[in-house]
Amino acid sequence: MVAYLRKIYEPSQIPKFNNILTFYQILGTQVTFTNDKIIFAIHIPILKTKILDFYHIYPIIQQNKIFTPTYPYLARAGQEALAQKEECPMVEEIYYCTNGIILKDKCTLQLLNGKPPNQCVTNDIAFDQAIIEQVTRNEVLVVPVKSSRLISKCARDQFMEINQPSLIKIPENCQITINNLKFRNNDQVRQGTSLILPKLKIPVTSSKNTFQSSNLTNINFENLYEINNLAKQLTPIEKPQVPDAISTSIFSTILIVIILMISLIFFILWKRKSRTVKMEEVELQELKEDHQKETVVKPHQKNKSFIFST
C-alpha cells in the first residue's frame, strides 16, 4: 500500500514511521453497500508540506482576572494558526491533526504574537489558595496567591520563590516540591506542547467572584472551555415590563366584566319573555273556561218532568 502511495503522491505528503505497522493507526475506514455489493474504503491521510507546531493553550490568570481562549488546542506555523477543538492523535511522538478552524480570535492572536491585547473578554476571579497542577509529563502550572516556595532536588538542591503565574519545567531525573506538593516526570501526563500566553495588563476592579479553595486546588482547566462555550450559546431572557403586565391585566378584567354584563342582560330578557309567555297562556286558559260556562244549559230551560200514576 505504501509503495502504491509513493507512485501518486510526493514523498513529503506520505507519513514516515519507524515501524510500517504504525501506519495503520492513522487510517480510516468506510463501508457502503448496494443491493448486491459491499464496498470497503480506506481513508489515508495525506500530509501538507508545511509542518506546524501543536500547542495546548491554558486559560490565563493574572491580577485577579482570567482569560479563556476560544479553543484549547492550536496548530501553528508562523502567522498561520489553526484552532483545534480536541487534542490531535499522537503516533510515534508526532501529532497528526486534521484541518482545523482558522483562528479569528484577535485577542488570542495578539497574545500569541507577544503584543498587548486591545480587547480581551475576561472574568473576575478571587481565591485564597494557590493553583498547582501538573499539566504535562514534565511541566507544572503554578498560579500563586502569595509567594510560593519551590525546592528542586537534582544534582544539588535549589530554591526559588514564585510570585506570579508560571510554568515550571521539571528536569529529567529530578524532583520538585512546591508548597509541600512533590512532582516528578510523569509519562502518564501526555498533552500538547504547553503555551502560557503573555500577561494581561488589565486594571484590577473591585467586583470579584470568590471561589472555594477546595474547587481550585484540583481545578480541571478543560471544564473552563466547556463553560465558556455554553455561556456563549445562552440566549438572554427578556424580562416583561411591569406597565405592560398591568395594562394586560386591566384589559382582561374589563373584558370579563363586559361578558358578565351581557350574559346578565340576556338572562333578564329571557326571564321576562318566559313570564310574558306564561301569563298569555293563563289568560287564554281562563277565556276557554268562560266560554264553556256560557254554552252550558241553565236549569229553568230544561224539559219538565211528568209523573205518571196509576
C-alpha positions, 0 to 999 in steps of 0.5 A, a space after each residue: 500500500 505504501 509503495 502504491 502511495 509513493 507512485 501518486 503522491 510526493 514523498 513529503 505528503 506520505 507519513 514516515 514511521 519507524 515501524 510500517 505497522 504504525 501506519 495503520 493507526 492513522 487510517 480510516 475506514 468506510 463501508 457502503 453497500 448496494 443491493 448486491 455489493 459491499 464496498 470497503 474504503 480506506 481513508 489515508 491521510 495525506 500530509 501538507 508540506 508545511 509542518 506546524 507546531 501543536 500547542 495546548 493553550 491554558 486559560 490565563 490568570 493574572 491580577 485577579 482576572 482570567 482569560 479563556 481562549 476560544 479553543 484549547 488546542 492550536 496548530 501553528 506555523 508562523 502567522 498561520 494558526 489553526 484552532 483545534 477543538 480536541 487534542 490531535 492523535 499522537 503516533 510515534 511522538 508526532 501529532 497528526 491533526 486534521 484541518 482545523 478552524 482558522 483562528 479569528 480570535 484577535 485577542 488570542 492572536 495578539 497574545 500569541 504574537 507577544 503584543 498587548 491585547 486591545 480587547 480581551 473578554 475576561 472574568 473576575 476571579 478571587 481565591 485564597 489558595 494557590 493553583 498547582 497542577 501538573 499539566 504535562 509529563 514534565 511541566 507544572 502550572 503554578 498560579 500563586 496567591 502569595 509567594 510560593 516556595 519551590 525546592 528542586 532536588 537534582 544534582 544539588 538542591 535549589 530554591 526559588 520563590 514564585 510570585 506570579 503565574 508560571 510554568 515550571 519545567 521539571 528536569 529529567 531525573 529530578 524532583 520538585 516540591 512546591 508548597 509541600 506538593 512533590 512532582 516528578 516526570 510523569 509519562 502518564 501526563 501526555 498533552 500538547 506542547 504547553 503555551 502560557 500566553 503573555 500577561 494581561 495588563 488589565 486594571 484590577 476592579 473591585 467586583 470579584 467572584 470568590 471561589 472555594 479553595 477546595 474547587 481550585 486546588 484540583 481545578 480541571 482547566 478543560 471544564 473552563 472551555 466547556 463553560 465558556 462555550 455554553 455561556 456563549 450559546 445562552 440566549 438572554 431572557 427578556 424580562 416583561 415590563 411591569 406597565 405592560 403586565 398591568 395594562 394586560 391585566 386591566 384589559 382582561 378584567 374589563 373584558 370579563 366584566 363586559 361578558 358578565 354584563 351581557 350574559 346578565 342582560 340576556 338572562 333578564 330578557 329571557 326571564 321576562 319573555 318566559 313570564 310574558 309567555 306564561 301569563 298569555 297562556 293563563 289568560 287564554 286558559 281562563 277565556 276557554 273556561 268562560 266560554 264553556 260556562 256560557 254554552 252550558 244549559 241553565 236549569 229553568 230551560 230544561 224539559 219538565 218532568 211528568 209523573 205518571 200514576 196509576 
